[in-house]
Amino acid sequence: MPPGLPEPPPPGTPMLPPGTFAGVTVLVTGGTTGLGRAMAAEFARFAVAVGVAGRGPGHRDRGVQAVRDAGGEAVGVACDVRDADAVRDAFDAVERVLGPVGVLVNNAAANFPVAAADLSPNGWRAVTDIVLDGTFLCSRELHRRCTARRAPGAILNILATQAITGGPGMAHAAAAKAGVGNLTKSLAVEWAPDGVRVNALAPGLFPHEEMRTDLKALRTDASEDARRQPALRTGRRHEIGWAATYLCSPFAAFLTGHTLIVDGGNHLRRDFVMPPVTPIREQLPPREWS
């Protein structure tokens, strides 16, 4: 038996029964790249109709193709999640083609590494407006539509483990994601009587080729990244897809207000003797933000 946690079954392996999402339309914000696209594709394996929302047309096309390749019907829509009118228009565009949205995955996000002392007000707002405000606006839109037609709904908010541990060098993103974690609990209680569930998913390290250059620069090579994890490996993108589909499925019908952490136990890691502290400004190149 090799050390560390075992590899998952291969991509494309079904985790839920066929027909689990029959007749359901899913909207994934930020579903055009990385983990968002992986989640959209995993929903598509159930022949689900998936709306792929993002701001870049090229990325949207690739997201739509990933859904179709996995067996789902798809449409790409532009959406600035910071704008309530744009959110409404994106829902309208998806529903005109695919039918009423019953599942929402709030994956749209923004981040960049910077020491908190060097972070400008504009830089702070650029992240919190998308991550926190955008999650609320999209969630409110789904709730309004589900209650108007007296239909159940499921919302999945994508966090990060730094929302739980704190995130030196990512204070803006960590604080915004922590706010989303708290919002998840509040909305779960308010909206359960309306039949709308709200859960969250906090991925650990899931490397992918579309990580931004400045974030890639903070990573070691793949084998070193694996050695830094208690699991002795990093996450596989389809594992996040499985977690997302379960949390939004009827098999989780009594589960709401929960945050599922999928990181191989990394956020719990503590050594008896911790390594020396390297101040964050020594870890990051100096940058100015306006």
RAWO-V668270 format. One record per pair of residues at least 12 apart in sequence whose C-alpha atoms are under 6 Angstrom apart, sorted by the first residue. I is the first residue (numbers start at 1). GAP is how many residues later the second one is. If there is no record, write none. Layout:
i:I gap:GAP
i:I gap:GAP
//
This chain:
i:4 gap:227
i:4 gap:228
i:5 gap:226
i:11 gap:227
i:24 gap:78
i:25 gap:24
i:25 gap:25
i:25 gap:76
i:25 gap:77
i:26 gap:24
i:26 gap:75
i:26 gap:77
i:26 gap:78
i:27 gap:23
i:27 gap:24
i:27 gap:77
i:28 gap:24
i:28 gap:77
i:29 gap:24
i:29 gap:77
i:29 gap:78
i:29 gap:79
i:30 gap:23
i:30 gap:24
i:30 gap:77
i:30 gap:78
i:31 gap:21
i:31 gap:22
i:32 gap:27
i:32 gap:28
i:32 gap:31
i:37 gap:26
i:38 gap:203
i:39 gap:202
i:41 gap:25
i:41 gap:26
i:41 gap:29
i:42 gap:199
i:44 gap:23
i:44 gap:26
i:44 gap:27
i:44 gap:28
i:45 gap:25
i:45 gap:26
i:47 gap:24
i:47 gap:25
i:48 gap:24
i:49 gap:23
i:49 gap:24
i:49 gap:25
i:50 gap:24
i:51 gap:23
i:51 gap:24
i:51 gap:25
i:51 gap:43
i:52 gap:24
i:53 gap:23
i:53 gap:24
i:53 gap:25
i:53 gap:26
i:54 gap:24
i:54 gap:25
i:55 gap:23
i:55 gap:24
i:60 gap:16
i:81 gap:53
i:82 gap:47
i:82 gap:48
i:82 gap:52
i:102 gap:51
i:103 gap:50
i:103 gap:51
i:103 gap:52
i:104 gap:51
i:105 gap:50
i:105 gap:51
i:105 gap:52
i:106 gap:29
i:106 gap:51
i:107 gap:51
i:109 gap:21
i:109 gap:22
i:110 gap:17
i:111 gap:62
i:113 gap:56
i:113 gap:57
i:114 gap:55
i:115 gap:54
i:120 gap:169
i:120 gap:170
i:124 gap:48
i:128 gap:48
i:131 gap:45
i:132 gap:44
i:132 gap:48
i:152 gap:43
i:152 gap:44
i:153 gap:43
i:154 gap:42
i:154 gap:43
i:154 gap:94
i:155 gap:43
i:156 gap:42
i:156 gap:43
i:156 gap:44
i:157 gap:43
i:158 gap:42
i:158 gap:43
i:159 gap:18
i:159 gap:42
i:159 gap:43
i:160 gap:42
i:160 gap:43
i:161 gap:41
i:162 gap:12
i:163 gap:14
i:163 gap:15
i:184 gap:14
i:184 gap:73
i:185 gap:72
i:188 gap:68
i:188 gap:69
i:197 gap:59
i:198 gap:58
i:198 gap:59
i:199 gap:57
i:199 gap:58
i:199 gap:59
i:199 gap:60
i:200 gap:59
i:201 gap:58
i:201 gap:59
i:201 gap:60
i:202 gap:59
i:203 gap:59
i:203 gap:60
i:204 gap:58
i:204 gap:59
i:205 gap:29
i:206 gap:28
i:206 gap:29
i:229 gap:37
i:230 gap:36
i:231 gap:33
//
